[in-house]
Each structure stands twice: as structure tokens, then as C-alpha cells.
Amino acid sequence: MIKYTPFWETLKKSNESTYTLINKHNISSATIDRLRKNQGISTVKIDDLCRILKCDVENIIVYESDS
């Protein structure tokens, strides 16, 4: 299962917040909600988040086995 735990840790360390992601960088509140619920988001959005947060993909997502 893909989880977005690293995203929240990266966001805390950055100068950004969910507010600035939505209002300054035009990330939709629905995308933020999907991240909170560990639901799928597009690779375009992952790319956007990496660009905004100046990080690598592994700072946004992690794969954890269900077993």
C-alpha cells in the first residue's frame, strides 16, 4: 500500500503549509484530503509537490506491504 507519511514529515520541515499549498501553489483541497486518507493521487501532483517542497519522490510517498 502506498502511504503519504513522508509527505507530512517533509511538509513540517518546509516553509510551506497545507494553506500555502492550496492558496499559493494551487494544490486542490481534494488532493490534500486524498493525501490525508492515503488515497491515490496522480504522478503529476507528486511531481508538483516535489517541485514545491524541493524534495525527491521518496520524501512524498512510501510503499508498505499489507502483510
PyMOL Python script that loads the backbone (N, CA, C, O; Angstrom):
from pymol import cmd

cmd.read_pdbstr("""\
ATOM      1  N   MET A   1       0.843  -1.181   0.000  1.00  0.00           N
ATOM      2  CA  MET A   1       0.000   0.000   0.000  1.00  0.00           C
ATOM      3  C   MET A   1       0.887   1.242   0.000  1.00  0.00           C
ATOM      4  O   MET A   1       1.855   1.328   0.756  1.00  0.00           O
ATOM      5  N   ILE A   2       0.546   2.191  -0.849  1.00  0.00           N
ATOM      6  CA  ILE A   2       1.248   3.472  -0.895  1.00  0.00           C
ATOM      7  C   ILE A   2       0.726   4.347   0.256  1.00  0.00           C
ATOM      8  O   ILE A   2      -0.481   4.475   0.462  1.00  0.00           O
ATOM      9  N   LYS A   3       1.657   4.934   0.987  1.00  0.00           N
ATOM     10  CA  LYS A   3       1.285   5.836   2.080  1.00  0.00           C
ATOM     11  C   LYS A   3       2.020   7.156   1.897  1.00  0.00           C
ATOM     12  O   LYS A   3       3.087   7.210   1.284  1.00  0.00           O
ATOM     13  N   TYR A   4       1.443   8.197   2.427  1.00  0.00           N
ATOM     14  CA  TYR A   4       1.990   9.542   2.277  1.00  0.00           C
ATOM     15  C   TYR A   4       2.575  10.094   3.575  1.00  0.00           C
ATOM     16  O   TYR A   4       2.690  11.308   3.742  1.00  0.00           O
ATOM     17  N   THR A   5       2.936   9.215   4.477  1.00  0.00           N
ATOM     18  CA  THR A   5       3.544   9.631   5.745  1.00  0.00           C
ATOM     19  C   THR A   5       4.769  10.519   5.527  1.00  0.00           C
ATOM     20  O   THR A   5       4.911  11.530   6.214  1.00  0.00           O
ATOM     21  N   PRO A   6       5.664  10.171   4.584  1.00  0.00           N
ATOM     22  CA  PRO A   6       6.828  11.051   4.366  1.00  0.00           C
ATOM     23  C   PRO A   6       6.442  12.464   3.925  1.00  0.00           C
ATOM     24  O   PRO A   6       7.147  13.423   4.237  1.00  0.00           O
ATOM     25  N   PHE A   7       5.327  12.597   3.199  1.00  0.00           N
ATOM     26  CA  PHE A   7       4.878  13.922   2.771  1.00  0.00           C
ATOM     27  C   PHE A   7       4.638  14.825   3.972  1.00  0.00           C
ATOM     28  O   PHE A   7       5.081  15.973   3.988  1.00  0.00           O
ATOM     29  N   TRP A   8       3.940  14.309   4.977  1.00  0.00           N
ATOM     30  CA  TRP A   8       3.602  15.128   6.144  1.00  0.00           C
ATOM     31  C   TRP A   8       4.858  15.521   6.913  1.00  0.00           C
ATOM     32  O   TRP A   8       4.947  16.635   7.429  1.00  0.00           O
ATOM     33  N   GLU A   9       5.828  14.611   6.993  1.00  0.00           N
ATOM     34  CA  GLU A   9       7.087  14.929   7.665  1.00  0.00           C
ATOM     35  C   GLU A   9       7.863  15.988   6.874  1.00  0.00           C
ATOM     36  O   GLU A   9       8.427  16.915   7.455  1.00  0.00           O
ATOM     37  N   THR A  10       7.886  15.843   5.554  1.00  0.00           N
ATOM     38  CA  THR A  10       8.574  16.809   4.690  1.00  0.00           C
ATOM     39  C   THR A  10       7.897  18.173   4.765  1.00  0.00           C
ATOM     40  O   THR A  10       8.568  19.204   4.809  1.00  0.00           O
ATOM     41  N   LEU A  11       6.566  18.173   4.780  1.00  0.00           N
ATOM     42  CA  LEU A  11       5.824  19.429   4.863  1.00  0.00           C
ATOM     43  C   LEU A  11       6.143  20.161   6.165  1.00  0.00           C
ATOM     44  O   LEU A  11       6.320  21.379   6.160  1.00  0.00           O
ATOM     45  N   LYS A  12       6.219  19.431   7.280  1.00  0.00           N
ATOM     46  CA  LYS A  12       6.541  20.053   8.572  1.00  0.00           C
ATOM     47  C   LYS A  12       7.911  20.717   8.556  1.00  0.00           C
ATOM     48  O   LYS A  12       8.102  21.766   9.170  1.00  0.00           O
ATOM     49  N   LYS A  13       8.867  20.107   7.852  1.00  0.00           N
ATOM     50  CA  LYS A  13      10.240  20.627   7.802  1.00  0.00           C
ATOM     51  C   LYS A  13      10.388  21.789   6.816  1.00  0.00           C
ATOM     52  O   LYS A  13      11.393  22.500   6.841  1.00  0.00           O
ATOM     53  N   SER A  14       9.400  21.978   5.959  1.00  0.00           N
ATOM     54  CA  SER A  14       9.482  23.026   4.935  1.00  0.00           C
ATOM     55  C   SER A  14       8.898  24.340   5.450  1.00  0.00           C
ATOM     56  O   SER A  14       8.401  24.424   6.573  1.00  0.00           O
ATOM     57  N   ASN A  15       8.971  25.357   4.601  1.00  0.00           N
ATOM     58  CA  ASN A  15       8.356  26.655   4.918  1.00  0.00           C
ATOM     59  C   ASN A  15       6.925  26.729   4.406  1.00  0.00           C
ATOM     60  O   ASN A  15       6.320  27.801   4.399  1.00  0.00           O
ATOM     61  N   GLU A  16       6.387  25.601   3.980  1.00  0.00           N
ATOM     62  CA  GLU A  16       5.034  25.547   3.424  1.00  0.00           C
ATOM     63  C   GLU A  16       4.069  24.947   4.436  1.00  0.00           C
ATOM     64  O   GLU A  16       4.475  24.360   5.439  1.00  0.00           O
ATOM     65  N   SER A  17       2.790  25.106   4.151  1.00  0.00           N
ATOM     66  CA  SER A  17       1.725  24.503   4.959  1.00  0.00           C
ATOM     67  C   SER A  17       0.627  24.063   3.999  1.00  0.00           C
ATOM     68  O   SER A  17       0.686  24.366   2.807  1.00  0.00           O
ATOM     69  N   THR A  18      -0.362  23.358   4.503  1.00  0.00           N
ATOM     70  CA  THR A  18      -1.471  22.992   3.616  1.00  0.00           C
ATOM     71  C   THR A  18      -2.151  24.253   3.097  1.00  0.00           C
ATOM     72  O   THR A  18      -2.640  24.277   1.967  1.00  0.00           O
ATOM     73  N   TYR A  19      -2.183  25.297   3.917  1.00  0.00           N
ATOM     74  CA  TYR A  19      -2.779  26.565   3.487  1.00  0.00           C
ATOM     75  C   TYR A  19      -2.034  27.132   2.277  1.00  0.00           C
ATOM     76  O   TYR A  19      -2.662  27.509   1.288  1.00  0.00           O
ATOM     77  N   THR A  20      -0.702  27.195   2.346  1.00  0.00           N
ATOM     78  CA  THR A  20       0.052  27.753   1.219  1.00  0.00           C
ATOM     79  C   THR A  20       0.006  26.833   0.001  1.00  0.00           C
ATOM     80  O   THR A  20       0.007  27.309  -1.134  1.00  0.00           O
ATOM     81  N   LEU A  21      -0.034  25.518   0.227  1.00  0.00           N
ATOM     82  CA  LEU A  21      -0.151  24.608  -0.911  1.00  0.00           C
ATOM     83  C   LEU A  21      -1.447  24.888  -1.681  1.00  0.00           C
ATOM     84  O   LEU A  21      -1.457  24.901  -2.912  1.00  0.00           O
ATOM     85  N   ILE A  22      -2.526  25.109  -0.949  1.00  0.00           N
ATOM     86  CA  ILE A  22      -3.834  25.353  -1.575  1.00  0.00           C
ATOM     87  C   ILE A  22      -3.894  26.756  -2.180  1.00  0.00           C
ATOM     88  O   ILE A  22      -4.281  26.914  -3.338  1.00  0.00           O
ATOM     89  N   ASN A  23      -3.521  27.759  -1.416  1.00  0.00           N
ATOM     90  CA  ASN A  23      -3.750  29.144  -1.832  1.00  0.00           C
ATOM     91  C   ASN A  23      -2.625  29.772  -2.653  1.00  0.00           C
ATOM     92  O   ASN A  23      -2.888  30.654  -3.472  1.00  0.00           O
ATOM     93  N   LYS A  24      -1.406  29.349  -2.458  1.00  0.00           N
ATOM     94  CA  LYS A  24      -0.283  29.920  -3.194  1.00  0.00           C
ATOM     95  C   LYS A  24       0.110  29.056  -4.398  1.00  0.00           C
ATOM     96  O   LYS A  24       0.466  29.576  -5.455  1.00  0.00           O
ATOM     97  N   HIS A  25       0.040  27.740  -4.225  1.00  0.00           N
ATOM     98  CA  HIS A  25       0.535  26.825  -5.255  1.00  0.00           C
ATOM     99  C   HIS A  25      -0.585  26.092  -6.011  1.00  0.00           C
ATOM    100  O   HIS A  25      -0.310  25.249  -6.865  1.00  0.00           O
ATOM    101  N   ASN A  26      -1.827  26.412  -5.700  1.00  0.00           N
ATOM    102  CA  ASN A  26      -2.995  25.860  -6.402  1.00  0.00           C
ATOM    103  C   ASN A  26      -3.113  24.342  -6.340  1.00  0.00           C
ATOM    104  O   ASN A  26      -3.582  23.718  -7.292  1.00  0.00           O
ATOM    105  N   ILE A  27      -2.694  23.746  -5.234  1.00  0.00           N
ATOM    106  CA  ILE A  27      -2.962  22.330  -4.984  1.00  0.00           C
ATOM    107  C   ILE A  27      -4.373  22.282  -4.405  1.00  0.00           C
ATOM    108  O   ILE A  27      -4.681  23.003  -3.456  1.00  0.00           O
ATOM    109  N   SER A  28      -5.216  21.451  -4.962  1.00  0.00           N
ATOM    110  CA  SER A  28      -6.616  21.451  -4.521  1.00  0.00           C
ATOM    111  C   SER A  28      -6.764  20.877  -3.109  1.00  0.00           C
ATOM    112  O   SER A  28      -5.968  20.047  -2.670  1.00  0.00           O
ATOM    113  N   SER A  29      -7.787  21.336  -2.424  1.00  0.00           N
ATOM    114  CA  SER A  29      -8.074  20.807  -1.089  1.00  0.00           C
ATOM    115  C   SER A  29      -8.447  19.331  -1.184  1.00  0.00           C
ATOM    116  O   SER A  29      -8.236  18.580  -0.231  1.00  0.00           O
ATOM    117  N   ALA A  30      -8.998  18.908  -2.315  1.00  0.00           N
ATOM    118  CA  ALA A  30      -9.324  17.487  -2.522  1.00  0.00           C
ATOM    119  C   ALA A  30      -8.043  16.648  -2.557  1.00  0.00           C
ATOM    120  O   ALA A  30      -8.025  15.529  -2.046  1.00  0.00           O
ATOM    121  N   THR A  31      -6.979  17.177  -3.152  1.00  0.00           N
ATOM    122  CA  THR A  31      -5.700  16.461  -3.177  1.00  0.00           C
ATOM    123  C   THR A  31      -5.139  16.342  -1.765  1.00  0.00           C
ATOM    124  O   THR A  31      -4.637  15.283  -1.388  1.00  0.00           O
ATOM    125  N   ILE A  32      -5.218  17.406  -0.986  1.00  0.00           N
ATOM    126  CA  ILE A  32      -4.752  17.371   0.406  1.00  0.00           C
ATOM    127  C   ILE A  32      -5.551  16.327   1.183  1.00  0.00           C
ATOM    128  O   ILE A  32      -4.987  15.577   1.981  1.00  0.00           O
ATOM    129  N   ASP A  33      -6.855  16.279   0.952  1.00  0.00           N
ATOM    130  CA  ASP A  33      -7.714  15.303   1.622  1.00  0.00           C
ATOM    131  C   ASP A  33      -7.323  13.879   1.216  1.00  0.00           C
ATOM    132  O   ASP A  33      -7.294  12.984   2.061  1.00  0.00           O
ATOM    133  N   ARG A  34      -7.024  13.663  -0.060  1.00  0.00           N
ATOM    134  CA  ARG A  34      -6.612  12.337  -0.536  1.00  0.00           C
ATOM    135  C   ARG A  34      -5.283  11.927   0.113  1.00  0.00           C
ATOM    136  O   ARG A  34      -5.085  10.758   0.444  1.00  0.00           O
ATOM    137  N   LEU A  35      -4.378  12.891   0.292  1.00  0.00           N
ATOM    138  CA  LEU A  35      -3.113  12.601   0.977  1.00  0.00           C
ATOM    139  C   LEU A  35      -3.364  12.195   2.426  1.00  0.00           C
ATOM    140  O   LEU A  35      -2.742  11.261   2.932  1.00  0.00           O
ATOM    141  N   ARG A  36      -4.264  12.890   3.081  1.00  0.00           N
ATOM    142  CA  ARG A  36      -4.599  12.561   4.482  1.00  0.00           C
ATOM    143  C   ARG A  36      -5.155  11.146   4.603  1.00  0.00           C
ATOM    144  O   ARG A  36      -4.886  10.449   5.582  1.00  0.00           O
ATOM    145  N   LYS A  37      -5.925  10.729   3.614  1.00  0.00           N
ATOM    146  CA  LYS A  37      -6.595   9.424   3.647  1.00  0.00           C
ATOM    147  C   LYS A  37      -5.794   8.319   2.949  1.00  0.00           C
ATOM    148  O   LYS A  37      -6.290   7.206   2.776  1.00  0.00           O
ATOM    149  N   ASN A  38      -4.554   8.627   2.547  1.00  0.00           N
ATOM    150  CA  ASN A  38      -3.712   7.669   1.826  1.00  0.00           C
ATOM    151  C   ASN A  38      -4.397   7.111   0.586  1.00  0.00           C
ATOM    152  O   ASN A  38      -4.266   5.928   0.272  1.00  0.00           O
ATOM    153  N   GLN A  39      -5.120   7.963  -0.109  1.00  0.00           N
ATOM    154  CA  GLN A  39      -5.755   7.584  -1.370  1.00  0.00           C
ATOM    155  C   GLN A  39      -4.850   8.020  -2.516  1.00  0.00           C
ATOM    156  O   GLN A  39      -3.981   8.873  -2.338  1.00  0.00           O
ATOM    157  N   GLY A  40      -5.053   7.442  -3.672  1.00  0.00           N
ATOM    158  CA  GLY A  40      -4.194   7.719  -4.814  1.00  0.00           C
ATOM    159  C   GLY A  40      -4.270   9.156  -5.307  1.00  0.00           C
ATOM    160  O   GLY A  40      -5.326   9.790  -5.285  1.00  0.00           O
ATOM    161  N   ILE A  41      -3.110   9.654  -5.754  1.00  0.00           N
ATOM    162  CA  ILE A  41      -3.038  10.940  -6.442  1.00  0.00           C
ATOM    163  C   ILE A  41      -2.207  10.727  -7.703  1.00  0.00           C
ATOM    164  O   ILE A  41      -1.470   9.745  -7.806  1.00  0.00           O
ATOM    165  N   SER A  42      -2.320  11.621  -8.638  1.00  0.00           N
ATOM    166  CA  SER A  42      -1.617  11.455  -9.914  1.00  0.00           C
ATOM    167  C   SER A  42      -0.119  11.718  -9.773  1.00  0.00           C
ATOM    168  O   SER A  42       0.328  12.403  -8.854  1.00  0.00           O
ATOM    169  N   THR A  43       0.628  11.161 -10.697  1.00  0.00           N
ATOM    170  CA  THR A  43       2.071  11.421 -10.713  1.00  0.00           C
ATOM    171  C   THR A  43       2.357  12.887 -11.016  1.00  0.00           C
ATOM    172  O   THR A  43       3.400  13.410 -10.625  1.00  0.00           O
ATOM    173  N   VAL A  44       1.448  13.543 -11.701  1.00  0.00           N
ATOM    174  CA  VAL A  44       1.603  14.983 -11.956  1.00  0.00           C
ATOM    175  C   VAL A  44       1.574  15.740 -10.629  1.00  0.00           C
ATOM    176  O   VAL A  44       2.366  16.658 -10.419  1.00  0.00           O
ATOM    177  N   LYS A  45       0.665  15.356  -9.739  1.00  0.00           N
ATOM    178  CA  LYS A  45       0.576  16.012  -8.425  1.00  0.00           C
ATOM    179  C   LYS A  45       1.809  15.696  -7.580  1.00  0.00           C
ATOM    180  O   LYS A  45       2.308  16.562  -6.861  1.00  0.00           O
ATOM    181  N   ILE A  46       2.300  14.462  -7.664  1.00  0.00           N
ATOM    182  CA  ILE A  46       3.524  14.108  -6.938  1.00  0.00           C
ATOM    183  C   ILE A  46       4.678  14.960  -7.448  1.00  0.00           C
ATOM    184  O   ILE A  46       5.480  15.466  -6.663  1.00  0.00           O
ATOM    185  N   ASP A  47       4.756  15.116  -8.767  1.00  0.00           N
ATOM    186  CA  ASP A  47       5.778  15.971  -9.373  1.00  0.00           C
ATOM    187  C   ASP A  47       5.644  17.412  -8.876  1.00  0.00           C
ATOM    188  O   ASP A  47       6.645  18.044  -8.540  1.00  0.00           O
ATOM    189  N   ASP A  48       4.420  17.933  -8.827  1.00  0.00           N
ATOM    190  CA  ASP A  48       4.173  19.292  -8.330  1.00  0.00           C
ATOM    191  C   ASP A  48       4.648  19.440  -6.882  1.00  0.00           C
ATOM    192  O   ASP A  48       5.305  20.419  -6.531  1.00  0.00           O
ATOM    193  N   LEU A  49       4.307  18.458  -6.052  1.00  0.00           N
ATOM    194  CA  LEU A  49       4.692  18.519  -4.640  1.00  0.00           C
ATOM    195  C   LEU A  49       6.213  18.467  -4.475  1.00  0.00           C
ATOM    196  O   LEU A  49       6.774  19.175  -3.639  1.00  0.00           O
ATOM    197  N   CYS A  50       6.876  17.627  -5.274  1.00  0.00           N
ATOM    198  CA  CYS A  50       8.345  17.559  -5.226  1.00  0.00           C
ATOM    199  C   CYS A  50       8.964  18.899  -5.623  1.00  0.00           C
ATOM    200  O   CYS A  50       9.932  19.349  -5.009  1.00  0.00           O
ATOM    201  N   ARG A  51       8.404  19.528  -6.644  1.00  0.00           N
ATOM    202  CA  ARG A  51       8.908  20.826  -7.093  1.00  0.00           C
ATOM    203  C   ARG A  51       8.698  21.897  -6.021  1.00  0.00           C
ATOM    204  O   ARG A  51       9.606  22.673  -5.723  1.00  0.00           O
ATOM    205  N   ILE A  52       7.507  21.932  -5.453  1.00  0.00           N
ATOM    206  CA  ILE A  52       7.175  22.942  -4.442  1.00  0.00           C
ATOM    207  C   ILE A  52       8.024  22.757  -3.183  1.00  0.00           C
ATOM    208  O   ILE A  52       8.556  23.722  -2.635  1.00  0.00           O
ATOM    209  N   LEU A  53       8.143  21.511  -2.737  1.00  0.00           N
ATOM    210  CA  LEU A  53       8.854  21.231  -1.488  1.00  0.00           C
ATOM    211  C   LEU A  53      10.350  21.003  -1.693  1.00  0.00           C
ATOM    212  O   LEU A  53      11.098  20.802  -0.737  1.00  0.00           O
ATOM    213  N   LYS A  54      10.777  21.038  -2.970  1.00  0.00           N
ATOM    214  CA  LYS A  54      12.194  20.846  -3.308  1.00  0.00           C
ATOM    215  C   LYS A  54      12.724  19.553  -2.692  1.00  0.00           C
ATOM    216  O   LYS A  54      13.696  19.557  -1.936  1.00  0.00           O
ATOM    217  N   CYS A  55      12.064  18.453  -3.033  1.00  0.00           N
ATOM    218  CA  CYS A  55      12.431  17.161  -2.472  1.00  0.00           C
ATOM    219  C   CYS A  55      12.323  16.063  -3.529  1.00  0.00           C
ATOM    220  O   CYS A  55      11.926  16.319  -4.665  1.00  0.00           O
ATOM    221  N   ASP A  56      12.676  14.858  -3.146  1.00  0.00           N
ATOM    222  CA  ASP A  56      12.575  13.698  -4.025  1.00  0.00           C
ATOM    223  C   ASP A  56      11.278  12.945  -3.752  1.00  0.00           C
ATOM    224  O   ASP A  56      10.602  13.180  -2.750  1.00  0.00           O
ATOM    225  N   VAL A  57      10.947  12.038  -4.664  1.00  0.00           N
ATOM    226  CA  VAL A  57       9.700  11.274  -4.548  1.00  0.00           C
ATOM    227  C   VAL A  57       9.627  10.525  -3.221  1.00  0.00           C
ATOM    228  O   VAL A  57       8.559  10.449  -2.613  1.00  0.00           O
ATOM    229  N   GLU A  58      10.743   9.976  -2.769  1.00  0.00           N
ATOM    230  CA  GLU A  58      10.725   9.213  -1.514  1.00  0.00           C
ATOM    231  C   GLU A  58      10.439  10.091  -0.297  1.00  0.00           C
ATOM    232  O   GLU A  58      10.198   9.572   0.794  1.00  0.00           O
ATOM    233  N   ASN A  59      10.464  11.411  -0.469  1.00  0.00           N
ATOM    234  CA  ASN A  59      10.069  12.324   0.600  1.00  0.00           C
ATOM    235  C   ASN A  59       8.568  12.617   0.568  1.00  0.00           C
ATOM    236  O   ASN A  59       8.053  13.363   1.400  1.00  0.00           O
ATOM    237  N   ILE A  60       7.876  12.019  -0.403  1.00  0.00           N
ATOM    238  CA  ILE A  60       6.432  12.198  -0.541  1.00  0.00           C
ATOM    239  C   ILE A  60       5.673  10.894  -0.286  1.00  0.00           C
ATOM    240  O   ILE A  60       4.669  10.881   0.427  1.00  0.00           O
ATOM    241  N   ILE A  61       6.158   9.805  -0.873  1.00  0.00           N
ATOM    242  CA  ILE A  61       5.448   8.522  -0.767  1.00  0.00           C
ATOM    243  C   ILE A  61       6.361   7.409  -0.295  1.00  0.00           C
ATOM    244  O   ILE A  61       7.583   7.478  -0.425  1.00  0.00           O
ATOM    245  N   VAL A  62       5.740   6.391   0.251  1.00  0.00           N
ATOM    246  CA  VAL A  62       6.442   5.172   0.652  1.00  0.00           C
ATOM    247  C   VAL A  62       5.510   3.990   0.380  1.00  0.00           C
ATOM    248  O   VAL A  62       4.292   4.101   0.521  1.00  0.00           O
ATOM    249  N   TYR A  63       6.099   2.861  -0.012  1.00  0.00           N
ATOM    250  CA  TYR A  63       5.306   1.654  -0.214  1.00  0.00           C
ATOM    251  C   TYR A  63       5.501   0.759   1.009  1.00  0.00           C
ATOM    252  O   TYR A  63       6.628   0.467   1.409  1.00  0.00           O
ATOM    253  N   GLU A  64       4.376   0.329   1.597  1.00  0.00           N
ATOM    254  CA  GLU A  64       4.409  -0.604   2.719  1.00  0.00           C
ATOM    255  C   GLU A  64       3.552  -1.801   2.373  1.00  0.00           C
ATOM    256  O   GLU A  64       2.401  -1.656   1.961  1.00  0.00           O
ATOM    257  N   SER A  65       4.116  -2.981   2.541  1.00  0.00           N
ATOM    258  CA  SER A  65       3.409  -4.224   2.256  1.00  0.00           C
ATOM    259  C   SER A  65       2.221  -4.392   3.203  1.00  0.00           C
ATOM    260  O   SER A  65       2.282  -4.000   4.368  1.00  0.00           O
ATOM    261  N   ASP A  66       1.141  -4.979   2.687  1.00  0.00           N
ATOM    262  CA  ASP A  66      -0.056  -5.200   3.503  1.00  0.00           C
ATOM    263  C   ASP A  66       0.146  -6.307   4.539  1.00  0.00           C
ATOM    264  O   ASP A  66      -0.591  -6.380   5.523  1.00  0.00           O
ATOM    265  N   SER A  67       1.131  -7.160   4.322  1.00  0.00           N
ATOM    266  CA  SER A  67       1.289  -8.314   5.222  1.00  0.00           C
ATOM    267  C   SER A  67       2.045  -8.025   6.482  1.00  0.00           C
ATOM    268  O   SER A  67       2.236  -8.920   7.307  1.00  0.00           O
TER     269      SER A  67
END
""", "prot")
cmd.dss("prot")
cmd.show_as("cartoon", "prot")
cmd.util.cbc("prot")
cmd.orient("prot")
